[in-house]
């Protein structure tokens, strides 16, 4: 059989008296449209899986599944739509052509998915994908129509024939525009699937409007045929199962990828918590420790097993427990705060820490506990106490004390020294010392005396100056 034997375009519409007059079953029409939309959704979803596949094998597998889903959906939509068209004559389908009619839709779907699978395909790619889909839908439809056997002849209107292909291409292009040009809204894929399903159904029913079913008394049925109801049932069940398989596989793959991302994110977070010098603690609503990082365990002087599962109050002083109770009330109210608290180590020593606490809530607002970052302030507080003590000694000693820089200029003098010597008021404004009190020129650490004044090198970070200490009775001159 030649293509011209199937696609015959009469020069003018045949008389209505020669035509079979049929009608549609509305439920079967809706069923055909639903299958087309479902197949389009599966194909658009699989296109994302093709793009994100890491290996060539996975990429080809997803491409094949997407092509089978969309091509099978086009195939099923056609035969269910044909079953919806009720003709007052015998109807059957050639088995061989029926099988082969699925191939154009599958191949065109595979090429189209490959063309559009990029994250942001250009307009030329979208146009090429639309043209391929439209051509695939049209080729499948008219190959399926070639398998149709009736008590008559099948002819086509050339104008509506061309319009049916154009409808498929334009609606497919609109569907791809919706899929790839409307941001990241959740409804873009369902809407694109609805429009693409409309492209498949629109092409079919436009092509059916282009078809003339002519009466003919010498038309014969072939030996190998499918009855319409049986064919539609087989095709429908097969396609629905195939689409369901593709959607389940895509859903499982997406969940697996999400789980992998969560595991990778958790591993990065755990690595940060285990290597940071800041303590980290997580507690539940009963104030039991759920998690603690190595820095906190070192701060408490205990192992991880000795910390996790214990009430946080077990490591606090009485004052710290009272502070914690106040702060946990803030967590219940959903507030974050920073406060100071003291932890007691096994040897009885205290570590004074700054706590930055934040509540943890479930999506429904339920309080799941709290976490906190803990910074040890013990050394800083000890240093500040030492400085305050040194300043108090410096200001209140019965002996006069002053410090000088490397050039012998006075940088600081105690109150006792200032009140005892008339020269010392100038010392506060960087006056020079007498030569006998100045440090030796050869070294910054030399010591000299002036009367009852003794000089010694300054201690601490800045060693370029000299500290001078006077006796209780200071002689000038």
C-alpha positions in Angstrom: 0.0 0.0 0.0 1.2 3.5 -0.9 0.9 6.7 1.2 -1.4 8.0 -1.6 -3.8 5.2 -0.9 -4.3 6.4 2.7 -4.1 10.2 2.3 -6.6 11.1 -0.4 -7.8 14.7 -0.8 -10.9 15.1 -3.0 -11.0 18.2 -5.1 -14.3 19.2 -3.5 -16.3 18.1 -0.5 -18.4 14.9 -1.3 -22.2 15.2 -1.2 -23.7 14.7 2.3 -25.8 11.8 1.0 -22.6 9.8 0.5 -21.3 10.4 4.1 -21.7 8.3 7.2 -23.0 10.6 10.0 -21.4 9.8 13.4 -21.5 11.3 16.9 -19.2 11.5 19.9 -19.5 9.8 23.3 -18.7 12.7 25.7 -17.3 10.5 28.5 -14.9 8.9 26.1 -13.9 12.3 24.7 -13.1 13.4 28.3 -11.2 10.2 28.9 -9.0 10.8 25.8 -8.3 14.3 26.9 -7.3 13.2 30.4 -4.9 10.6 29.1 -3.3 13.2 26.8 -2.8 15.7 29.7 -1.4 13.0 32.0 1.0 11.9 29.4 2.1 15.5 28.7 2.7 16.0 32.5 4.8 12.9 32.7 6.9 13.9 29.7 7.5 17.5 31.0 8.5 16.1 34.4 10.8 13.5 32.9 12.5 16.3 30.8 13.7 17.7 34.1 15.1 14.3 35.1 16.9 14.0 31.8 18.6 17.4 32.5 19.7 16.5 36.0 20.9 13.0 35.3 24.6 12.6 36.2 25.4 9.6 34.0 24.7 8.8 30.3 22.9 5.6 31.2 20.5 7.4 33.5 20.0 10.1 30.9 19.1 7.7 28.2 16.8 5.7 30.5 14.8 8.8 31.5 14.7 9.9 27.8 13.3 6.5 26.8 10.7 6.6 29.6 9.6 10.1 28.7 9.3 9.2 25.0 7.3 6.1 25.8 5.0 8.1 28.2 4.3 10.9 25.7 4.3 8.7 22.6 2.1 6.2 24.3 -0.2 8.9 25.6 -0.6 10.3 22.0 -1.3 6.7 20.8 -3.9 6.0 23.5 -5.6 9.3 23.1 -6.0 8.7 19.4 -7.7 5.2 19.8 -9.9 6.2 22.7 -10.9 9.3 20.7 -11.7 7.0 17.7 -13.8 4.8 20.0 -15.6 7.9 21.1 -16.6 8.5 17.4 -19.7 6.3 16.8 -20.3 5.4 13.1 -23.3 3.6 11.8 -21.1 1.0 10.1 -18.7 -1.7 11.0 -15.3 -0.4 12.3 -12.1 -2.3 12.9 -8.3 -1.7 12.8 -5.5 -3.4 10.9 -3.3 -5.0 13.5 0.1 -4.3 11.8 -0.5 -0.6 11.1 -1.9 -0.2 14.6 1.3 -1.4 16.2 3.5 0.7 13.9 1.4 3.8 14.4 2.9 4.2 17.9 6.4 4.5 16.6 6.2 8.1 15.1 4.8 9.5 18.3 7.5 7.8 20.4 10.4 8.9 18.2 9.2 12.5 17.9 8.6 12.7 21.6 12.2 11.4 22.3 13.7 14.0 20.0 11.5 16.8 21.4 12.4 16.0 25.0 16.1 15.9 24.1 15.7 19.3 22.4 13.9 21.0 25.3 15.6 19.3 28.3 17.9 22.3 29.0 17.3 24.5 32.0 16.4 27.6 29.9 16.2 26.5 26.2 16.2 29.3 23.7 13.3 30.2 21.4 14.7 28.3 18.5 14.9 25.1 20.6 11.4 25.6 21.8 10.2 26.2 18.2 12.1 23.1 17.0 10.6 21.0 19.9 7.1 22.2 19.1 7.5 21.4 15.4 8.8 17.9 16.2 5.9 17.3 18.6 3.3 18.6 16.2 4.8 16.5 13.4 4.9 13.4 15.6 1.3 13.9 16.8 0.1 14.4 13.2 2.1 11.4 11.8 0.8 9.1 14.6 -2.8 10.2 14.0 -2.8 9.7 10.2 -0.9 6.4 10.5 -3.6 5.3 13.0 -6.3 6.5 10.6 -4.6 4.4 7.9 -5.2 1.4 10.1 -8.9 2.1 10.2 -11.2 -0.3 8.3 -14.8 0.6 7.7 -17.6 -0.3 5.3 -16.6 2.6 3.1 -13.7 5.0 2.3 -11.8 7.6 4.2 -11.0 10.9 2.6 -9.6 14.2 3.9 -10.2 17.9 3.5 -6.8 19.5 2.6 -7.6 22.8 4.4 -8.5 21.1 7.7 -5.7 18.6 7.3 -3.2 21.4 7.3 -5.0 23.2 10.1 -4.8 20.1 12.3 -1.0 20.0 12.1 -0.8 23.8 12.7 -3.0 23.4 15.8 -0.7 20.7 17.2 2.5 22.8 16.6 1.1 26.1 18.0 -0.4 24.6 21.2 2.8 22.6 21.8 4.8 25.8 21.4 2.5 27.6 23.9 2.8 24.7 26.3 6.6 24.9 26.2 6.5 28.7 26.6 4.5 28.2 29.8 6.8 25.5 31.1 10.1 27.4 30.5 9.2 31.1 30.5 6.9 31.5 33.6 9.5 31.7 36.4 9.4 28.9 39.0 5.7 29.0 39.9 4.4 25.6 41.0 1.5 25.6 38.7 3.5 26.1 35.5 4.1 22.4 34.8 0.4 21.4 35.3 -0.7 24.3 33.2 1.8 23.4 30.5 0.7 19.8 30.6 -2.9 20.9 30.2 -2.1 23.0 27.1 0.1 20.2 25.6 -2.6 17.7 26.2 -4.9 20.2 24.5 -2.4 20.2 21.6 -2.7 16.4 21.2 -6.5 16.4 21.6 -6.9 19.5 19.5 -4.9 18.0 16.6 -7.0 14.8 16.8 -10.4 16.3 16.8 -9.4 18.9 14.2 -8.2 16.0 12.0 -11.4 14.1 12.6 -13.3 17.2 11.4 -11.1 17.0 8.3 -12.1 13.3 7.6 -14.9 12.2 5.3 -16.3 8.8 5.9 -17.8 7.7 2.5 -20.2 4.9 1.9 -19.0 2.1 -0.4 -20.5 -1.2 -1.0 -17.3 -3.1 -2.1 -15.1 -2.3 1.0 -13.8 -5.4 2.7 -12.4 -6.1 6.1 -8.9 -7.6 6.4 -8.4 -10.9 8.2 -6.2 -9.5 11.0 -8.2 -6.8 12.7 -8.8 -5.4 16.2 -12.3 -4.6 17.3 -12.5 -1.0 18.5 -13.6 -1.6 22.1 -11.0 -4.3 22.7 -8.3 -2.1 21.1 -9.2 1.0 23.1 -9.3 -1.1 26.3 -5.8 -2.7 25.7 -4.3 0.6 24.6 -5.8 2.6 27.5 -4.7 0.1 30.2 -1.2 -0.2 28.8 -0.8 3.6 28.5 -2.1 4.3 32.0 0.2 1.7 33.5 3.1 3.1 31.6 2.4 6.7 32.6 1.9 5.7 36.2 5.2 3.8 36.1 7.0 6.9 34.7 5.4 9.2 37.3 6.2 6.9 40.2 9.8 6.5 39.0 10.2 10.3 38.7 8.7 10.8 42.1 11.0 8.2 43.6 14.0 9.8 41.8 13.1 13.2 43.0 12.8 12.0 46.6 16.1 10.2 46.4 17.8 13.4 45.1 16.2 15.4 47.9 17.4 12.9 50.4 20.9 13.0 49.0 21.0 16.8 49.2 19.7 16.7 52.8 22.4 14.2 53.7 25.1 16.3 52.0 23.8 19.4 53.8 23.7 17.6 57.1 27.3 16.3 56.6 28.5 19.9 55.9 26.7 21.3 58.9 28.1 18.5 61.1 31.6 19.1 59.9 31.2 22.8 60.7 29.9 22.1 64.2 32.7 19.5 64.9 35.5 21.8 63.8 34.3 25.2 65.1 35.8 26.5 68.3 32.4 27.7 69.5 30.4 25.4 71.6 27.1 24.1 70.2 24.2 22.6 72.2 20.7 21.5 71.4 18.1 20.7 74.0 14.5 19.5 73.9 11.6 21.1 75.7 12.4 19.1 78.9 15.9 20.8 78.8 17.7 17.5 78.1 20.7 17.8 75.8 20.0 16.3 72.4 23.3 17.2 70.7 26.6 18.8 71.7 29.7 19.4 69.6 33.3 18.5 70.6 34.1 22.1 71.5 31.3 22.1 74.2 32.4 18.7 75.5 36.0 20.1 75.9 34.6 23.2 77.7 32.6 20.9 80.1 35.6 18.5 80.6 33.4 15.5 79.7 32.9 13.1 76.8 30.1 13.2 74.3 28.4 10.2 76.0 28.5 11.9 79.4 26.9 15.1 78.0 24.1 13.9 75.6 20.9 12.8 77.3 21.7 14.7 80.5 19.6 17.7 81.8 21.5 20.9 81.1 21.0 21.9 84.7 23.4 19.2 85.8 26.3 21.2 84.5 25.2 24.6 85.9 25.6 26.5 89.2 22.6 27.4 91.2 22.7 30.9 89.8 23.0 29.4 86.3 20.0 27.2 86.8 17.9 30.3 87.7 19.2 32.2 84.6 18.4 29.2 82.4 14.8 29.0 83.7 14.3 32.7 82.8 15.8 32.2 79.4 13.7 29.1 78.6 10.6 31.1 79.3 11.7 33.4 76.5 12.2 30.4 74.2 8.7 29.3 74.9 7.6 32.8 73.9 9.6 32.4 70.7 12.3 34.9 71.6 16.1 34.7 71.0 18.6 36.2 73.5 22.2 36.4 74.6 23.2 36.0 78.2 26.0 34.9 80.5 26.0 31.7 82.5 28.6 29.6 84.4 29.3 25.9 83.7 30.8 23.7 86.4 33.5 21.2 85.4 34.2 17.9 87.1 37.1 19.4 89.1 34.8 22.1 90.5 36.2 25.0 88.4 33.8 27.3 86.6 33.8 28.3 82.9 31.9 31.6 82.4 30.3 31.6 78.9 28.2 33.8 76.7 25.2 32.0 75.4 23.3 32.9 72.2 20.1 30.9 72.3 17.3 30.5 69.7 14.1 28.4 69.9 13.3 25.6 67.4 9.7 25.3 66.1 7.9 22.8 64.0 6.1 24.0 60.9 2.8 24.0 62.9 4.4 26.3 65.6 5.0 23.6 68.2 8.2 24.2 70.3 10.7 21.4 69.6 13.4 22.8 71.9 16.3 25.3 71.5 19.8 25.5 70.3 22.6 27.8 71.4 26.1 28.9 70.4 28.4 29.0 73.5 31.6 31.2 73.7 34.0 30.7 76.6 34.6 34.1 78.2 36.6 32.8 81.2 40.1 34.0 80.1 38.8 37.3 79.0 37.0 37.9 82.3 40.2 36.8 84.2 42.3 39.2 82.1 39.9 42.1 82.7 39.9 41.3 86.5 43.7 41.3 86.4 43.8 44.7 84.6 41.4 46.2 87.1 43.5 44.9 90.0 46.7 46.2 88.5 45.1 49.6 87.9 43.9 49.7 91.5 47.4 48.8 92.7 48.9 51.4 90.4 46.6 54.2 91.7 46.5 53.3 95.4 50.1 52.2 96.2 51.9 54.3 98.8 54.9 54.6 96.5 54.9 56.7 93.4 54.9 54.9 90.1 55.5 56.1 86.6 56.2 54.7 83.1 58.3 56.2 80.3 58.8 55.5 76.6 62.1 54.6 74.9 63.0 58.3 74.5 62.6 59.0 78.2 59.3 60.8 78.0 56.9 60.1 80.8 53.8 58.2 79.5 52.0 57.6 82.8 52.3 58.5 86.5 50.4 57.4 89.6 48.4 59.8 91.7 50.8 59.4 94.6 53.8 60.4 92.5 51.9 63.4 90.9 50.9 64.8 94.3 54.4 64.3 95.8 56.5 66.0 93.1 56.0 69.4 91.5 57.6 68.1 88.3 55.1 65.3 87.9 52.1 67.4 86.6 54.3 67.9 83.5 55.0 64.2 83.5 51.4 63.6 82.6 51.9 65.6 79.4 54.9 63.6 78.3 57.7 65.7 79.9 61.3 64.4 79.8 62.9 62.7 82.8 66.1 64.0 84.3 69.1 62.4 82.6 69.8 60.2 85.7 66.3 58.7 85.5 66.2 58.2 81.8 66.9 54.7 80.3 70.4 54.1 79.0 70.8 54.9 75.4 72.4 51.6 74.5 69.5 49.4 75.6 65.8 49.8 76.4 66.1 47.5 79.4 68.8 49.3 81.4 68.1 50.6 84.9 69.1 53.9 86.4 68.5 55.8 89.6 68.0 59.5 90.4 68.3 60.3 94.1 65.8 57.9 95.7 64.3 57.1 92.4 64.9 53.6 90.8 64.3 52.8 87.2 63.4 49.4 85.7 62.3 48.2 82.2 58.6 48.1 81.7 57.0 44.6 81.5 54.2 43.3 79.3 53.8 43.7 75.6 55.4 47.1 75.2 59.0 46.8 76.4 60.3 50.0 74.9 59.4 52.1 77.9 60.8 52.3 81.5 58.9 52.0 84.8 60.3 54.1 87.6 59.4 53.6 91.3 60.1 56.3 93.9 60.7 55.8 97.6 58.1 57.1 100.1 60.2 60.3 100.5 61.1 61.9 97.1 63.9 64.2 96.8 63.9 66.7 93.9 67.4 68.0 92.7 
